[in-house]
Amino acid sequence: MRLVIARCSVDYDGRLTAHLPSALRLLIVKADGSVLVHSDGGSYKPLNWMSPPCRLTEHPAGPAQPDSPAQPDSPAQPDSPAQPDSPVQPDSPVQPAKWTVTNKAGETLTITITETLSDSSVDLGIDPGLVKDGVEAHLQELLAEQLHRLGDGWRLIRREYPTPIGPVDIMCRDHTGEHVAVEMKRHAGIDAVEQLTRYLELLNRDPLLSPVHGVLAAQTIKLQARTLAEDRGIRCVVLDYDAMRGIEREGTLF
């Protein structure tokens, strides 16, 4: 992982255009190729990013190349003494360093760096991944095997679908073939809705996945979380853990 603290401006050019004016920011380049731009606020959500696979091209800072008009050829002056090279003027303009990040869809993220305060790289090794508590992990496993609980004709793509900001619990397709990201919780609150919203925001930027819908699945969902989720077009599903395990409750006739 590479961490760069630099004063920079950022321009995104893709399905839309976006500009971040010059400011001091943290630039992260991950081993998977993703590039993220962070500020000191906004919690852990980046200001802008480019998901893998993408290509980073770095252009170092250097003297600007002014456009000069072509000079007409002049006759040779054999008796003229050689002229010394003109010294570089201290006030000569300098071209700032520039990163150009391009993804497979041709979208670009251009980072113009005018000052670098820190640039370091660390090999983090292989991450073991998030270890969830037994019930939540089992819920995910069971739902992946019982997608009919979300709808007929649903198909699993994979569990722990990777993204630059963390894995989506379940990625699948609904009966129409469109992608659906499922976030699993034992007890879902507003934080779970915000987490799923970030995943959807990121996934829907990939033209090969978009549109990606969201499902929040949990044993219990707080009223505030359900209200926020439905306002954002996220479907809420309450899961019966015992029924998914095939356990019948005592005291029931049917």
KACORWO-V350118 format. One record per residue. N is the residue number from 1. RES is the residue in three letters. PHI is phi in degrees with one decimal (none if undefined). PSI is psi in whole degrees, -180 to 180 (* if undefined). Layout:
N | RES | PHI | PSI
N | RES | PHI | PSI
This chain:
1 | MET | none | 135
2 | ARG | -110.0 | 131
3 | LEU | -119.6 | 122
4 | VAL | -125.5 | 125
5 | ILE | -103.4 | 118
6 | ALA | -149.5 | 155
7 | ARG | -87.5 | 120
8 | CYS | -152.2 | 160
9 | SER | -114.0 | 154
10 | VAL | -132.8 | 133
11 | ASP | -127.4 | 127
12 | TYR | -107.1 | 133
13 | ASP | -133.3 | 112
14 | GLY | -161.8 | -124
15 | ARG | -65.7 | -21
16 | LEU | -146.2 | -180
17 | THR | -121.8 | 147
18 | ALA | -147.0 | 146
19 | HIS | -133.7 | 133
20 | LEU | -112.6 | 118
21 | PRO | -66.5 | 166
22 | SER | -60.0 | 132
23 | ALA | -165.3 | 167
24 | LEU | -79.5 | 125
25 | ARG | -141.8 | 165
26 | LEU | -102.7 | 124
27 | LEU | -106.3 | 130
28 | ILE | -119.3 | 128
29 | VAL | -117.7 | 115
30 | LYS | -92.6 | 163
31 | ALA | -62.4 | -26
32 | ASP | -79.8 | -1
33 | GLY | 99.3 | -11
34 | SER | -69.5 | 148
35 | VAL | -125.9 | 128
36 | LEU | -126.9 | 144
37 | VAL | -116.7 | 119
38 | HIS | -118.1 | 151
39 | SER | -109.8 | -178
40 | ASP | -82.2 | -3
41 | GLY | -120.3 | -170
42 | GLY | 76.5 | 19
43 | SER | 56.1 | -133
44 | TYR | -99.3 | 9
45 | LYS | -85.1 | 126
46 | PRO | -70.8 | 154
47 | LEU | -70.6 | -36
48 | ASN | -158.8 | 161
49 | TRP | -163.2 | 167
50 | MET | -134.7 | 123
51 | SER | -83.2 | 151
52 | PRO | -73.5 | 157
53 | PRO | -79.9 | 136
54 | CYS | -149.0 | 167
55 | ARG | -121.3 | 129
56 | LEU | -104.3 | 123
57 | THR | -116.6 | 125
58 | GLU | -105.0 | 132
59 | HIS | -114.5 | 111
60 | PRO | -68.1 | 159
61 | ALA | -68.0 | 152
62 | GLY | -171.9 | 176
63 | PRO | -65.1 | 141
64 | ALA | -67.7 | 149
65 | GLN | -107.0 | 93
66 | PRO | -69.8 | 148
67 | ASP | -77.7 | 118
68 | SER | -114.7 | 139
69 | PRO | -65.9 | 148
70 | ALA | -66.5 | 139
71 | GLN | -94.4 | 137
72 | PRO | -68.0 | 150
73 | ASP | -63.9 | 139
74 | SER | -117.5 | 149
75 | PRO | -62.9 | 148
76 | ALA | -63.9 | 144
77 | GLN | -119.0 | 87
78 | PRO | -63.7 | -30
79 | ASP | -89.1 | -2
80 | SER | -81.0 | 136
81 | PRO | -68.7 | 149
82 | ALA | -62.7 | 137
83 | GLN | -90.0 | 135
84 | PRO | -67.8 | 153
85 | ASP | -59.5 | 141
86 | SER | -69.3 | 133
87 | PRO | -67.5 | 150
88 | VAL | -70.7 | 126
89 | GLN | -73.8 | 137
90 | PRO | -63.2 | -23
91 | ASP | -97.0 | 14
92 | SER | -62.0 | 139
93 | PRO | -64.8 | 146
94 | VAL | -116.8 | 132
95 | GLN | -79.5 | 123
96 | PRO | -68.0 | 159
97 | ALA | -66.3 | 152
98 | LYS | -143.9 | 135
99 | TRP | -107.3 | 135
100 | THR | -121.0 | 119
101 | VAL | -111.3 | 124
102 | THR | -125.6 | 133
103 | ASN | -101.5 | -180
104 | LYS | -67.8 | -19
105 | ALA | -88.4 | -2
106 | GLY | 87.8 | 3
107 | GLU | -72.7 | 148
108 | THR | -127.8 | 146
109 | LEU | -121.8 | 115
110 | THR | -108.4 | 120
111 | ILE | -112.5 | 115
112 | THR | -100.5 | 117
113 | ILE | -107.0 | 120
114 | THR | -101.0 | -17
115 | GLU | -156.1 | 131
116 | THR | -114.0 | 121
117 | LEU | -93.2 | -31
118 | SER | -156.2 | 142
119 | ASP | -147.2 | 108
120 | SER | -139.0 | 153
121 | SER | -128.7 | 141
122 | VAL | -137.3 | 133
123 | ASP | -87.0 | 110
124 | LEU | -82.7 | -11
125 | GLY | 74.7 | -167
126 | ILE | -87.1 | 124
127 | ASP | -83.9 | 135
128 | PRO | -73.2 | -12
129 | GLY | 88.8 | 169
130 | LEU | -74.0 | 127
131 | VAL | -99.0 | 111
132 | LYS | -90.2 | 161
133 | ASP | -67.2 | 161
134 | GLY | -55.8 | -43
135 | VAL | -67.7 | -46
136 | GLU | -64.4 | -42
137 | ALA | -64.2 | -39
138 | HIS | -69.4 | -37
139 | LEU | -58.6 | -44
140 | GLN | -62.3 | -44
141 | GLU | -62.7 | -44
142 | LEU | -66.3 | -43
143 | LEU | -67.3 | -35
144 | ALA | -61.5 | -30
145 | GLU | -88.4 | -15
146 | GLN | -127.3 | 51
147 | LEU | -65.4 | -13
148 | HIS | -62.5 | -18
149 | ARG | -69.0 | -20
150 | LEU | -94.3 | -24
151 | GLY | 161.7 | 154
152 | ASP | -70.4 | 141
153 | GLY | 81.3 | 9
154 | TRP | -77.5 | 143
155 | ARG | -127.1 | 139
156 | LEU | -79.5 | 134
157 | ILE | -93.6 | -55
158 | ARG | -173.7 | 158
159 | ARG | -87.9 | 156
160 | GLU | 51.7 | 54
161 | TYR | -68.3 | 122
162 | PRO | -75.8 | 141
163 | THR | -139.4 | 164
164 | PRO | -62.9 | -18
165 | ILE | -111.7 | 17
166 | GLY | 124.7 | 162
167 | PRO | -82.0 | 140
168 | VAL | -81.1 | 134
169 | ASP | -55.4 | -52
170 | ILE | -139.6 | 130
171 | MET | -113.8 | 129
172 | CYS | -146.7 | 179
173 | ARG | -118.8 | 141
174 | ASP | -85.4 | -174
175 | HIS | -66.4 | -17
176 | THR | -91.7 | -6
177 | GLY | 92.6 | -1
178 | GLU | -82.6 | 152
179 | HIS | -75.6 | 145
180 | VAL | -135.2 | 127
181 | ALA | -99.1 | 127
182 | VAL | -112.7 | 123
183 | GLU | -103.1 | 127
184 | MET | -105.7 | 136
185 | LYS | -144.4 | 154
186 | ARG | -72.1 | -52
187 | HIS | -130.4 | 112
188 | ALA | -96.1 | 130
189 | GLY | -119.4 | -165
190 | ILE | -62.2 | -33
191 | ASP | -57.8 | -38
192 | ALA | -66.3 | -37
193 | VAL | -66.0 | -43
194 | GLU | -63.4 | -40
195 | GLN | -62.2 | -47
196 | LEU | -65.6 | -36
197 | THR | -60.3 | -41
198 | ARG | -64.8 | -42
199 | TYR | -60.0 | -46
200 | LEU | -64.6 | -39
201 | GLU | -58.3 | -44
202 | LEU | -72.0 | -49
203 | LEU | -63.9 | -34
204 | ASN | -74.9 | -5
205 | ARG | -83.6 | -11
206 | ASP | -91.5 | 113
207 | PRO | -63.4 | -19
208 | LEU | -80.0 | -15
209 | LEU | -107.7 | -37
210 | SER | -60.2 | 141
211 | PRO | -82.2 | 143
212 | VAL | -115.4 | 122
213 | HIS | -93.9 | 166
214 | GLY | -123.2 | 142
215 | VAL | -130.2 | 127
216 | LEU | -101.9 | 114
217 | ALA | -117.0 | 128
218 | ALA | -158.2 | 166
219 | GLN | -71.6 | -37
220 | THR | -138.5 | 145
221 | ILE | -129.8 | 123
222 | LYS | -65.2 | 150
223 | LEU | -58.3 | -44
224 | GLN | -62.4 | -39
225 | ALA | -66.3 | -42
226 | ARG | -63.4 | -42
227 | THR | -62.6 | -46
228 | LEU | -64.9 | -43
229 | ALA | -61.9 | -48
230 | GLU | -65.3 | -33
231 | ASP | -65.4 | -29
232 | ARG | -95.4 | 8
233 | GLY | 79.5 | 19
234 | ILE | -97.1 | 129
235 | ARG | -81.5 | 140
236 | CYS | -109.2 | 133
237 | VAL | -131.7 | 124
238 | VAL | -91.9 | 128
239 | LEU | -101.6 | 139
240 | ASP | -98.7 | 101
241 | TYR | -61.3 | -43
242 | ASP | -64.0 | -43
243 | ALA | -64.6 | -37
244 | MET | -68.2 | -27
245 | ARG | -89.1 | -3
246 | GLY | 79.1 | 24
247 | ILE | -98.5 | 126
248 | GLU | -88.5 | 136
249 | ARG | -73.6 | 143
250 | GLU | -73.3 | 149
251 | GLY | 85.9 | 8
252 | THR | -107.4 | 142
253 | LEU | -82.8 | -30
254 | PHE | -130.1 | *
